[in-house]
Amino acid sequence: MKKIMVVLFSFIFLTASCKNESTEIDKTVVTSFDINEYLGTWYEIARLNHKFEKSLVGVTAKYSYSKNGKIKVENSGFKGSLDEEKSYATVKAKNTNSNVPSKLKVSLFMFFYADYLVMELDKNYK
């Protein structure tokens, strides 16, 4: 009985401590989006904190099509300052909902995908 109470308490505690992400971040995406216009090199001006980009500066992302038709994203940035070593990461992206093309999925490893949301965009894709 004691084990059941510990498991039940742990489950309730873990469930109650989880925050609903949607209350923290506005995930509204742009309504007009053309992936072909989006291709090319983009320079970061702001970001939501991600563990893999921590302390990187001068971050860029280069978008292109790969041979299999998916979108190839080559991310790079300098570790700490522009004089430091450059870090690279290549991911693949895909659109899973043709009705909302500005909501992409990206994968750094195998078949594990995360959301990639285009939330702001210049009308001329600049």
GUTORLO-885254 format. One record per atom (N, C-alpha, C): residue in three letters; atom name; x, y, z. Coordinates in steps of 0.1 Angstrom, whole numbers, padded with zeros to 4 digits. Layout:
N
<dolo resn="Ala" name="CA" u="X" v="Y" w="Z"/>
...
//
This chain:
126
<dolo resn="Met" name="N" u="0008" v="-0012" w="0000"/>
<dolo resn="Met" name="CA" u="0000" v="0000" w="0000"/>
<dolo resn="Met" name="C" u="0009" v="0013" w="0000"/>
<dolo resn="Lys" name="N" u="0020" v="0012" w="0007"/>
<dolo resn="Lys" name="CA" u="0029" v="0023" w="0008"/>
<dolo resn="Lys" name="C" u="0035" v="0027" w="-0006"/>
<dolo resn="Lys" name="N" u="0038" v="0016" w="-0013"/>
<dolo resn="Lys" name="CA" u="0044" v="0018" w="-0026"/>
<dolo resn="Lys" name="C" u="0034" v="0024" w="-0036"/>
<dolo resn="Ile" name="N" u="0022" v="0020" w="-0035"/>
<dolo resn="Ile" name="CA" u="0011" v="0026" w="-0043"/>
<dolo resn="Ile" name="C" u="0009" v="0040" w="-0040"/>
<dolo resn="Met" name="N" u="0009" v="0044" w="-0028"/>
<dolo resn="Met" name="CA" u="0008" v="0058" w="-0024"/>
<dolo resn="Met" name="C" u="0020" v="0067" w="-0029"/>
<dolo resn="Val" name="N" u="0032" v="0061" w="-0028"/>
<dolo resn="Val" name="CA" u="0044" v="0068" w="-0033"/>
<dolo resn="Val" name="C" u="0043" v="0070" w="-0048"/>
<dolo resn="Val" name="N" u="0039" v="0060" w="-0056"/>
<dolo resn="Val" name="CA" u="0037" v="0061" w="-0070"/>
<dolo resn="Val" name="C" u="0026" v="0071" w="-0073"/>
<dolo resn="Leu" name="N" u="0015" v="0070" w="-0067"/>
<dolo resn="Leu" name="CA" u="0004" v="0079" w="-0069"/>
<dolo resn="Leu" name="C" u="0008" v="0094" w="-0066"/>
<dolo resn="Phe" name="N" u="0014" v="0096" w="-0055"/>
<dolo resn="Phe" name="CA" u="0019" v="0110" w="-0051"/>
<dolo resn="Phe" name="C" u="0029" v="0115" w="-0062"/>
<dolo resn="Ser" name="N" u="0038" v="0106" w="-0066"/>
<dolo resn="Ser" name="CA" u="0048" v="0111" w="-0076"/>
<dolo resn="Ser" name="C" u="0041" v="0114" w="-0089"/>
<dolo resn="Phe" name="N" u="0032" v="0106" w="-0093"/>
<dolo resn="Phe" name="CA" u="0025" v="0109" w="-0106"/>
<dolo resn="Phe" name="C" u="0017" v="0123" w="-0105"/>
<dolo resn="Ile" name="N" u="0010" v="0125" w="-0094"/>
<dolo resn="Ile" name="CA" u="0002" v="0137" w="-0092"/>
<dolo resn="Ile" name="C" u="0012" v="0149" w="-0091"/>
<dolo resn="Phe" name="N" u="0023" v="0148" w="-0084"/>
<dolo resn="Phe" name="CA" u="0033" v="0159" w="-0083"/>
<dolo resn="Phe" name="C" u="0039" v="0162" w="-0097"/>
<dolo resn="Leu" name="N" u="0043" v="0152" w="-0105"/>
<dolo resn="Leu" name="CA" u="0049" v="0154" w="-0118"/>
<dolo resn="Leu" name="C" u="0039" v="0160" w="-0127"/>
<dolo resn="Thr" name="N" u="0026" v="0156" w="-0127"/>
<dolo resn="Thr" name="CA" u="0016" v="0161" w="-0136"/>
<dolo resn="Thr" name="C" u="0013" v="0175" w="-0132"/>
<dolo resn="Ala" name="N" u="0012" v="0178" w="-0120"/>
<dolo resn="Ala" name="CA" u="0008" v="0192" w="-0115"/>
<dolo resn="Ala" name="C" u="0020" v="0202" w="-0118"/>
<dolo resn="Ser" name="N" u="0032" v="0197" w="-0118"/>
<dolo resn="Ser" name="CA" u="0043" v="0206" w="-0120"/>
<dolo resn="Ser" name="C" u="0046" v="0209" w="-0134"/>
<dolo resn="Cys" name="N" u="0040" v="0202" w="-0143"/>
<dolo resn="Cys" name="CA" u="0042" v="0205" w="-0158"/>
<dolo resn="Cys" name="C" u="0034" v="0217" w="-0162"/>
<dolo resn="Lys" name="N" u="0041" v="0226" w="-0168"/>
<dolo resn="Lys" name="CA" u="0035" v="0239" w="-0173"/>
<dolo resn="Lys" name="C" u="0030" v="0237" w="-0187"/>
<dolo resn="Asn" name="N" u="0018" v="0243" w="-0190"/>
<dolo resn="Asn" name="CA" u="0013" v="0243" w="-0203"/>
<dolo resn="Asn" name="C" u="0021" v="0253" w="-0211"/>
<dolo resn="Glu" name="N" u="0029" v="0249" w="-0221"/>
<dolo resn="Glu" name="CA" u="0037" v="0258" w="-0229"/>
<dolo resn="Glu" name="C" u="0029" v="0268" w="-0236"/>
<dolo resn="Ser" name="N" u="0017" v="0265" w="-0240"/>
<dolo resn="Ser" name="CA" u="0009" v="0275" w="-0248"/>
<dolo resn="Ser" name="C" u="0006" v="0287" w="-0240"/>
<dolo resn="Thr" name="N" u="0006" v="0287" w="-0227"/>
<dolo resn="Thr" name="CA" u="0003" v="0299" w="-0219"/>
<dolo resn="Thr" name="C" u="0016" v="0308" w="-0218"/>
<dolo resn="Glu" name="N" u="0027" v="0303" w="-0221"/>
<dolo resn="Glu" name="CA" u="0040" v="0310" w="-0220"/>
<dolo resn="Glu" name="C" u="0044" v="0317" w="-0233"/>
<dolo resn="Ile" name="N" u="0041" v="0311" w="-0244"/>
<dolo resn="Ile" name="CA" u="0046" v="0316" w="-0257"/>
<dolo resn="Ile" name="C" u="0035" v="0317" w="-0267"/>
<dolo resn="Asp" name="N" u="0034" v="0328" w="-0273"/>
<dolo resn="Asp" name="CA" u="0024" v="0330" w="-0284"/>
<dolo resn="Asp" name="C" u="0030" v="0322" w="-0296"/>
<dolo resn="Lys" name="N" u="0023" v="0312" w="-0301"/>
<dolo resn="Lys" name="CA" u="0028" v="0304" w="-0312"/>
<dolo resn="Lys" name="C" u="0020" v="0307" w="-0325"/>
<dolo resn="Thr" name="N" u="0016" v="0319" w="-0326"/>
<dolo resn="Thr" name="CA" u="0009" v="0324" w="-0338"/>
<dolo resn="Thr" name="C" u="0019" v="0324" w="-0349"/>
<dolo resn="Val" name="N" u="0016" v="0318" w="-0361"/>
<dolo resn="Val" name="CA" u="0025" v="0318" w="-0372"/>
<dolo resn="Val" name="C" u="0020" v="0327" w="-0383"/>
<dolo resn="Val" name="N" u="0029" v="0331" w="-0392"/>
<dolo resn="Val" name="CA" u="0025" v="0339" w="-0403"/>
<dolo resn="Val" name="C" u="0015" v="0331" w="-0412"/>
<dolo resn="Thr" name="N" u="0006" v="0339" w="-0418"/>
<dolo resn="Thr" name="CA" u="-0005" v="0332" w="-0426"/>
<dolo resn="Thr" name="C" u="-0001" v="0331" w="-0440"/>
<dolo resn="Ser" name="N" u="0008" v="0339" w="-0445"/>
<dolo resn="Ser" name="CA" u="0013" v="0338" w="-0459"/>
<dolo resn="Ser" name="C" u="0027" v="0334" w="-0459"/>
<dolo resn="Phe" name="N" u="0030" v="0322" w="-0465"/>
<dolo resn="Phe" name="CA" u="0044" v="0317" w="-0464"/>
<dolo resn="Phe" name="C" u="0047" v="0309" w="-0477"/>
<dolo resn="Asp" name="N" u="0058" v="0312" w="-0483"/>
<dolo resn="Asp" name="CA" u="0062" v="0305" w="-0495"/>
<dolo resn="Asp" name="C" u="0076" v="0299" w="-0493"/>
<dolo resn="Ile" name="N" u="0078" v="0286" w="-0491"/>
<dolo resn="Ile" name="CA" u="0090" v="0280" w="-0488"/>
<dolo resn="Ile" name="C" u="0101" v="0283" w="-0498"/>
<dolo resn="Asn" name="N" u="0098" v="0285" w="-0511"/>
<dolo resn="Asn" name="CA" u="0108" v="0288" w="-0521"/>
<dolo resn="Asn" name="C" u="0114" v="0302" w="-0519"/>
<dolo resn="Glu" name="N" u="0106" v="0311" w="-0514"/>
<dolo resn="Glu" name="CA" u="0111" v="0324" w="-0511"/>
<dolo resn="Glu" name="C" u="0119" v="0324" w="-0498"/>
<dolo resn="Tyr" name="N" u="0117" v="0315" w="-0489"/>
<dolo resn="Tyr" name="CA" u="0123" v="0313" w="-0477"/>
<dolo resn="Tyr" name="C" u="0137" v="0308" w="-0478"/>
<dolo resn="Leu" name="N" u="0140" v="0300" w="-0489"/>
<dolo resn="Leu" name="CA" u="0153" v="0294" w="-0491"/>
<dolo resn="Leu" name="C" u="0164" v="0305" w="-0492"/>
<dolo resn="Gly" name="N" u="0176" v="0301" w="-0487"/>
<dolo resn="Gly" name="CA" u="0187" v="0310" w="-0487"/>
<dolo resn="Gly" name="C" u="0193" v="0311" w="-0472"/>
<dolo resn="Thr" name="N" u="0201" v="0322" w="-0470"/>
<dolo resn="Thr" name="CA" u="0207" v="0324" w="-0457"/>
<dolo resn="Thr" name="C" u="0200" v="0334" w="-0449"/>
<dolo resn="Trp" name="N" u="0197" v="0331" w="-0437"/>
<dolo resn="Trp" name="CA" u="0190" v="0340" w="-0427"/>
<dolo resn="Trp" name="C" u="0200" v="0343" w="-0416"/>
<dolo resn="Tyr" name="N" u="0199" v="0355" w="-0411"/>
<dolo resn="Tyr" name="CA" u="0207" v="0360" w="-0400"/>
<dolo resn="Tyr" name="C" u="0199" v="0362" w="-0388"/>
<dolo resn="Glu" name="N" u="0203" v="0356" w="-0377"/>
<dolo resn="Glu" name="CA" u="0194" v="0357" w="-0365"/>
<dolo resn="Glu" name="C" u="0195" v="0371" w="-0359"/>
<dolo resn="Ile" name="N" u="0183" v="0376" w="-0355"/>
<dolo resn="Ile" name="CA" u="0182" v="0388" w="-0348"/>
<dolo resn="Ile" name="C" u="0176" v="0386" w="-0334"/>
<dolo resn="Ala" name="N" u="0169" v="0375" w="-0332"/>
<dolo resn="Ala" name="CA" u="0163" v="0372" w="-0319"/>
<dolo resn="Ala" name="C" u="0161" v="0357" w="-0319"/>
<dolo resn="Arg" name="N" u="0160" v="0351" w="-0307"/>
<dolo resn="Arg" name="CA" u="0157" v="0337" w="-0306"/>
<dolo resn="Arg" name="C" u="0151" v="0334" w="-0292"/>
<dolo resn="Leu" name="N" u="0143" v="0323" w="-0292"/>
<dolo resn="Leu" name="CA" u="0139" v="0317" w="-0280"/>
<dolo resn="Leu" name="C" u="0150" v="0308" w="-0275"/>
<dolo resn="Asn" name="N" u="0153" v="0308" w="-0262"/>
<dolo resn="Asn" name="CA" u="0165" v="0300" w="-0257"/>
<dolo resn="Asn" name="C" u="0163" v="0285" w="-0261"/>
<dolo resn="His" name="N" u="0174" v="0280" w="-0266"/>
<dolo resn="His" name="CA" u="0175" v="0266" w="-0269"/>
<dolo resn="His" name="C" u="0189" v="0261" w="-0264"/>
<dolo resn="Lys" name="N" u="0189" v="0249" w="-0258"/>
<dolo resn="Lys" name="CA" u="0201" v="0244" w="-0253"/>
<dolo resn="Lys" name="C" u="0212" v="0243" w="-0263"/>
<dolo resn="Phe" name="N" u="0209" v="0239" w="-0275"/>
<dolo resn="Phe" name="CA" u="0219" v="0237" w="-0285"/>
<dolo resn="Phe" name="C" u="0225" v="0250" w="-0291"/>
<dolo resn="Glu" name="N" u="0219" v="0261" w="-0288"/>
<dolo resn="Glu" name="CA" u="0224" v="0274" w="-0293"/>
<dolo resn="Glu" name="C" u="0229" v="0283" w="-0282"/>
<dolo resn="Lys" name="N" u="0230" v="0277" w="-0270"/>
<dolo resn="Lys" name="CA" u="0234" v="0285" w="-0258"/>
<dolo resn="Lys" name="C" u="0248" v="0291" w="-0261"/>
<dolo resn="Ser" name="N" u="0249" v="0304" w="-0258"/>
<dolo resn="Ser" name="CA" u="0262" v="0312" w="-0259"/>
<dolo resn="Ser" name="C" u="0267" v="0313" w="-0273"/>
<dolo resn="Leu" name="N" u="0259" v="0310" w="-0284"/>
<dolo resn="Leu" name="CA" u="0264" v="0312" w="-0297"/>
<dolo resn="Leu" name="C" u="0260" v="0326" w="-0302"/>
<dolo resn="Val" name="N" u="0269" v="0332" w="-0309"/>
<dolo resn="Val" name="CA" u="0267" v="0346" w="-0315"/>
<dolo resn="Val" name="C" u="0269" v="0345" w="-0330"/>
<dolo resn="Gly" name="N" u="0264" v="0355" w="-0338"/>
<dolo resn="Gly" name="CA" u="0266" v="0355" w="-0352"/>
<dolo resn="Gly" name="C" u="0259" v="0342" w="-0358"/>
<dolo resn="Val" name="N" u="0247" v="0339" w="-0354"/>
<dolo resn="Val" name="CA" u="0241" v="0327" w="-0358"/>
<dolo resn="Val" name="C" u="0234" v="0329" w="-0372"/>
<dolo resn="Thr" name="N" u="0236" v="0319" w="-0381"/>
<dolo resn="Thr" name="CA" u="0229" v="0319" w="-0394"/>
<dolo resn="Thr" name="C" u="0223" v="0306" w="-0396"/>
<dolo resn="Ala" name="N" u="0213" v="0306" w="-0405"/>
<dolo resn="Ala" name="CA" u="0207" v="0293" w="-0410"/>
<dolo resn="Ala" name="C" u="0206" v="0294" w="-0425"/>
<dolo resn="Lys" name="N" u="0211" v="0284" w="-0432"/>
<dolo resn="Lys" name="CA" u="0210" v="0284" w="-0446"/>
<dolo resn="Lys" name="C" u="0200" v="0273" w="-0450"/>
<dolo resn="Tyr" name="N" u="0189" v="0277" w="-0457"/>
<dolo resn="Tyr" name="CA" u="0179" v="0267" w="-0461"/>
<dolo resn="Tyr" name="C" u="0180" v="0264" w="-0476"/>
<dolo resn="Ser" name="N" u="0180" v="0251" w="-0479"/>
<dolo resn="Ser" name="CA" u="0180" v="0247" w="-0493"/>
<dolo resn="Ser" name="C" u="0173" v="0233" w="-0494"/>
<dolo resn="Tyr" name="N" u="0170" v="0229" w="-0506"/>
<dolo resn="Tyr" name="CA" u="0164" v="0216" w="-0508"/>
<dolo resn="Tyr" name="C" u="0175" v="0205" w="-0508"/>
<dolo resn="Ser" name="N" u="0172" v="0194" w="-0502"/>
<dolo resn="Ser" name="CA" u="0181" v="0182" w="-0503"/>
<dolo resn="Ser" name="C" u="0177" v="0174" w="-0514"/>
<dolo resn="Lys" name="N" u="0184" v="0164" w="-0518"/>
<dolo resn="Lys" name="CA" u="0181" v="0155" w="-0529"/>
<dolo resn="Lys" name="C" u="0168" v="0147" w="-0527"/>
<dolo resn="Asn" name="N" u="0164" v="0145" w="-0515"/>
<dolo resn="Asn" name="CA" u="0152" v="0137" w="-0512"/>
<dolo resn="Asn" name="C" u="0139" v="0146" w="-0512"/>
<dolo resn="Gly" name="N" u="0141" v="0159" w="-0515"/>
<dolo resn="Gly" name="CA" u="0130" v="0168" w="-0515"/>
<dolo resn="Gly" name="C" u="0127" v="0175" w="-0501"/>
<dolo resn="Lys" name="N" u="0133" v="0171" w="-0491"/>
<dolo resn="Lys" name="CA" u="0131" v="0177" w="-0478"/>
<dolo resn="Lys" name="C" u="0140" v="0190" w="-0478"/>
<dolo resn="Ile" name="N" u="0138" v="0198" w="-0468"/>
<dolo resn="Ile" name="CA" u="0145" v="0210" w="-0466"/>
<dolo resn="Ile" name="C" u="0157" v="0208" w="-0458"/>
<dolo resn="Lys" name="N" u="0169" v="0212" w="-0463"/>
<dolo resn="Lys" name="CA" u="0181" v="0211" w="-0455"/>
<dolo resn="Lys" name="C" u="0184" v="0224" w="-0448"/>
<dolo resn="Val" name="N" u="0187" v="0224" w="-0435"/>
<dolo resn="Val" name="CA" u="0190" v="0236" w="-0428"/>
<dolo resn="Val" name="C" u="0204" v="0234" w="-0422"/>
<dolo resn="Glu" name="N" u="0213" v="0243" w="-0426"/>
<dolo resn="Glu" name="CA" u="0226" v="0243" w="-0421"/>
<dolo resn="Glu" name="C" u="0228" v="0255" w="-0411"/>
<dolo resn="Asn" name="N" u="0228" v="0252" w="-0398"/>
<dolo resn="Asn" name="CA" u="0229" v="0262" w="-0388"/>
<dolo resn="Asn" name="C" u="0244" v="0264" w="-0384"/>
<dolo resn="Ser" name="N" u="0248" v="0276" w="-0382"/>
<dolo resn="Ser" name="CA" u="0262" v="0279" w="-0377"/>
<dolo resn="Ser" name="C" u="0262" v="0291" w="-0368"/>
<dolo resn="Gly" name="N" u="0272" v="0291" w="-0360"/>
<dolo resn="Gly" name="CA" u="0273" v="0303" w="-0351"/>
<dolo resn="Gly" name="C" u="0287" v="0302" w="-0344"/>
<dolo resn="Phe" name="N" u="0291" v="0313" w="-0338"/>
<dolo resn="Phe" name="CA" u="0304" v="0313" w="-0331"/>
<dolo resn="Phe" name="C" u="0302" v="0311" w="-0316"/>
<dolo resn="Lys" name="N" u="0311" v="0303" w="-0310"/>
<dolo resn="Lys" name="CA" u="0310" v="0300" w="-0296"/>
<dolo resn="Lys" name="C" u="0315" v="0312" w="-0287"/>
<dolo resn="Gly" name="N" u="0306" v="0320" w="-0283"/>
<dolo resn="Gly" name="CA" u="0310" v="0331" w="-0273"/>
<dolo resn="Gly" name="C" u="0313" v="0344" w="-0280"/>
<dolo resn="Ser" name="N" u="0321" v="0345" w="-0290"/>
<dolo resn="Ser" name="CA" u="0324" v="0357" w="-0297"/>
<dolo resn="Ser" name="C" u="0328" v="0354" w="-0312"/>
<dolo resn="Leu" name="N" u="0327" v="0364" w="-0320"/>
<dolo resn="Leu" name="CA" u="0330" v="0362" w="-0334"/>
<dolo resn="Leu" name="C" u="0344" v="0358" w="-0337"/>
<dolo resn="Asp" name="N" u="0353" v="0359" w="-0327"/>
<dolo resn="Asp" name="CA" u="0367" v="0354" w="-0328"/>
<dolo resn="Asp" name="C" u="0369" v="0340" w="-0325"/>
<dolo resn="Glu" name="N" u="0359" v="0333" w="-0319"/>
<dolo resn="Glu" name="CA" u="0360" v="0320" w="-0314"/>
<dolo resn="Glu" name="C" u="0357" v="0310" w="-0325"/>
<dolo resn="Glu" name="N" u="0358" v="0297" w="-0322"/>
<dolo resn="Glu" name="CA" u="0355" v="0286" w="-0331"/>
<dolo resn="Glu" name="C" u="0340" v="0286" w="-0336"/>
<dolo resn="Lys" name="N" u="0338" v="0283" w="-0348"/>
<dolo resn="Lys" name="CA" u="0325" v="0282" w="-0354"/>
<dolo resn="Lys" name="C" u="0319" v="0268" w="-0352"/>
<dolo resn="Ser" name="N" u="0306" v="0268" w="-0348"/>
<dolo resn="Ser" name="CA" u="0299" v="0256" w="-0346"/>
<dolo resn="Ser" name="C" u="0289" v="0253" w="-0357"/>
<dolo resn="Tyr" name="N" u="0287" v="0241" w="-0361"/>
<dolo resn="Tyr" name="CA" u="0278" v="0238" w="-0372"/>
<dolo resn="Tyr" name="C" u="0269" v="0227" w="-0368"/>
<dolo resn="Ala" name="N" u="0257" v="0227" w="-0373"/>
<dolo resn="Ala" name="CA" u="0247" v="0217" w="-0372"/>
<dolo resn="Ala" name="C" u="0238" v="0216" w="-0384"/>
<dolo resn="Thr" name="N" u="0236" v="0205" w="-0390"/>
<dolo resn="Thr" name="CA" u="0227" v="0204" w="-0401"/>
<dolo resn="Thr" name="C" u="0215" v="0195" w="-0397"/>
<dolo resn="Val" name="N" u="0203" v="0201" w="-0400"/>
<dolo resn="Val" name="CA" u="0191" v="0194" w="-0397"/>
<dolo resn="Val" name="C" u="0182" v="0193" w="-0410"/>
<dolo resn="Lys" name="N" u="0172" v="0185" w="-0409"/>
<dolo resn="Lys" name="CA" u="0163" v="0184" w="-0420"/>
<dolo resn="Lys" name="C" u="0149" v="0189" w="-0416"/>
<dolo resn="Ala" name="N" u="0142" v="0195" w="-0425"/>
<dolo resn="Ala" name="CA" u="0129" v="0201" w="-0421"/>
<dolo resn="Ala" name="C" u="0119" v="0196" w="-0431"/>
<dolo resn="Lys" name="N" u="0106" v="0195" w="-0427"/>
<dolo resn="Lys" name="CA" u="0095" v="0192" w="-0436"/>
<dolo resn="Lys" name="C" u="0083" v="0199" w="-0431"/>
<dolo resn="Asn" name="N" u="0073" v="0200" w="-0441"/>
<dolo resn="Asn" name="CA" u="0060" v="0205" w="-0438"/>
<dolo resn="Asn" name="C" u="0051" v="0194" w="-0436"/>
<dolo resn="Thr" name="N" u="0044" v="0193" w="-0425"/>
<dolo resn="Thr" name="CA" u="0034" v="0182" w="-0423"/>
<dolo resn="Thr" name="C" u="0020" v="0186" w="-0425"/>
<dolo resn="Asn" name="N" u="0017" v="0199" w="-0428"/>
<dolo resn="Asn" name="CA" u="0004" v="0204" w="-0429"/>
<dolo resn="Asn" name="C" u="0004" v="0214" w="-0441"/>
<dolo resn="Ser" name="N" u="-0001" v="0211" w="-0452"/>
<dolo resn="Ser" name="CA" u="-0001" v="0220" w="-0464"/>
<dolo resn="Ser" name="C" u="-0010" v="0232" w="-0462"/>
<dolo resn="Asn" name="N" u="-0020" v="0231" w="-0453"/>
<dolo resn="Asn" name="CA" u="-0028" v="0242" w="-0450"/>
<dolo resn="Asn" name="C" u="-0021" v="0253" w="-0441"/>
<dolo resn="Val" name="N" u="-0011" v="0249" w="-0434"/>
<dolo resn="Val" name="CA" u="-0003" v="0259" w="-0426"/>
<dolo resn="Val" name="C" u="0012" v="0256" w="-0429"/>
<dolo resn="Pro" name="N" u="0016" v="0262" w="-0441"/>
<dolo resn="Pro" name="CA" u="0030" v="0259" w="-0445"/>
<dolo resn="Pro" name="C" u="0041" v="0266" w="-0436"/>
<dolo resn="Ser" name="N" u="0037" v="0275" w="-0428"/>
<dolo resn="Ser" name="CA" u="0047" v="0281" w="-0419"/>
<dolo resn="Ser" name="C" u="0049" v="0274" w="-0406"/>
<dolo resn="Lys" name="N" u="0043" v="0262" w="-0405"/>
<dolo resn="Lys" name="CA" u="0045" v="0253" w="-0393"/>
<dolo resn="Lys" name="C" u="0053" v="0241" w="-0399"/>
<dolo resn="Leu" name="N" u="0066" v="0241" w="-0396"/>
<dolo resn="Leu" name="CA" u="0074" v="0230" w="-0401"/>
<dolo resn="Leu" name="C" u="0078" v="0221" w="-0390"/>
<dolo resn="Lys" name="N" u="0084" v="0210" w="-0393"/>
<dolo resn="Lys" name="CA" u="0090" v="0201" w="-0383"/>
<dolo resn="Lys" name="C" u="0104" v="0199" w="-0387"/>
<dolo resn="Val" name="N" u="0113" v="0200" w="-0377"/>
<dolo resn="Val" name="CA" u="0128" v="0198" w="-0379"/>
<dolo resn="Val" name="C" u="0133" v="0186" w="-0372"/>
<dolo resn="Ser" name="N" u="0143" v="0180" w="-0377"/>
<dolo resn="Ser" name="CA" u="0149" v="0168" w="-0371"/>
<dolo resn="Ser" name="C" u="0164" v="0169" w="-0372"/>
<dolo resn="Leu" name="N" u="0170" v="0167" w="-0360"/>
<dolo resn="Leu" name="CA" u="0185" v="0167" w="-0359"/>
<dolo resn="Leu" name="C" u="0189" v="0152" w="-0359"/>
<dolo resn="Phe" name="N" u="0181" v="0144" w="-0354"/>
<dolo resn="Phe" name="CA" u="0184" v="0130" w="-0352"/>
<dolo resn="Phe" name="C" u="0173" v="0120" w="-0357"/>
<dolo resn="Met" name="N" u="0176" v="0112" w="-0367"/>
<dolo resn="Met" name="CA" u="0167" v="0102" w="-0372"/>
<dolo resn="Met" name="C" u="0153" v="0107" w="-0374"/>
<dolo resn="Phe" name="N" u="0143" v="0101" w="-0367"/>
<dolo resn="Phe" name="CA" u="0129" v="0104" w="-0370"/>
<dolo resn="Phe" name="C" u="0123" v="0112" w="-0358"/>
<dolo resn="Phe" name="N" u="0131" v="0118" w="-0350"/>
<dolo resn="Phe" name="CA" u="0126" v="0127" w="-0339"/>
<dolo resn="Phe" name="C" u="0125" v="0141" w="-0344"/>
<dolo resn="Tyr" name="N" u="0113" v="0146" w="-0344"/>
<dolo resn="Tyr" name="CA" u="0110" v="0159" w="-0350"/>
<dolo resn="Tyr" name="C" u="0105" v="0169" w="-0339"/>
<dolo resn="Ala" name="N" u="0108" v="0181" w="-0341"/>
<dolo resn="Ala" name="CA" u="0103" v="0192" w="-0332"/>
<dolo resn="Ala" name="C" u="0097" v="0203" w="-0340"/>
<dolo resn="Asp" name="N" u="0088" v="0211" w="-0334"/>
<dolo resn="Asp" name="CA" u="0082" v="0222" w="-0341"/>
<dolo resn="Asp" name="C" u="0092" v="0232" w="-0346"/>
<dolo resn="Tyr" name="N" u="0090" v="0238" w="-0357"/>
<dolo resn="Tyr" name="CA" u="0097" v="0250" w="-0362"/>
<dolo resn="Tyr" name="C" u="0086" v="0259" w="-0368"/>
<dolo resn="Leu" name="N" u="0084" v="0270" w="-0361"/>
<dolo resn="Leu" name="CA" u="0074" v="0279" w="-0364"/>
<dolo resn="Leu" name="C" u="0079" v="0292" w="-0370"/>
<dolo resn="Val" name="N" u="0074" v="0296" w="-0381"/>
<dolo resn="Val" name="CA" u="0078" v="0309" w="-0387"/>
<dolo resn="Val" name="C" u="0067" v="0319" w="-0381"/>
<dolo resn="Met" name="N" u="0071" v="0327" w="-0371"/>
<dolo resn="Met" name="CA" u="0062" v="0335" w="-0364"/>
<dolo resn="Met" name="C" u="0063" v="0350" w="-0369"/>
<dolo resn="Glu" name="N" u="0073" v="0354" w="-0375"/>
<dolo resn="Glu" name="CA" u="0075" v="0368" w="-0380"/>
<dolo resn="Glu" name="C" u="0082" v="0367" w="-0393"/>
<dolo resn="Leu" name="N" u="0078" v="0375" w="-0403"/>
<dolo resn="Leu" name="CA" u="0085" v="0375" w="-0416"/>
<dolo resn="Leu" name="C" u="0083" v="0388" w="-0423"/>
<dolo resn="Asp" name="N" u="0093" v="0393" w="-0428"/>
<dolo resn="Asp" name="CA" u="0092" v="0405" w="-0437"/>
<dolo resn="Asp" name="C" u="0085" v="0402" w="-0449"/>
<dolo resn="Lys" name="N" u="0076" v="0411" w="-0454"/>
<dolo resn="Lys" name="CA" u="0068" v="0408" w="-0466"/>
<dolo resn="Lys" name="C" u="0076" v="0405" w="-0478"/>
<dolo resn="Asn" name="N" u="0089" v="0409" w="-0479"/>
<dolo resn="Asn" name="CA" u="0098" v="0407" w="-0490"/>
<dolo resn="Asn" name="C" u="0108" v="0396" w="-0487"/>
<dolo resn="Tyr" name="N" u="0106" v="0388" w="-0476"/>
<dolo resn="Tyr" name="CA" u="0115" v="0377" w="-0472"/>
<dolo resn="Tyr" name="C" u="0129" v="0382" w="-0470"/>
<dolo resn="Lys" name="N" u="0131" v="0393" w="-0463"/>
<dolo resn="Lys" name="CA" u="0144" v="0398" w="-0460"/>
<dolo resn="Lys" name="C" u="0146" v="0399" w="-0445"/>
//
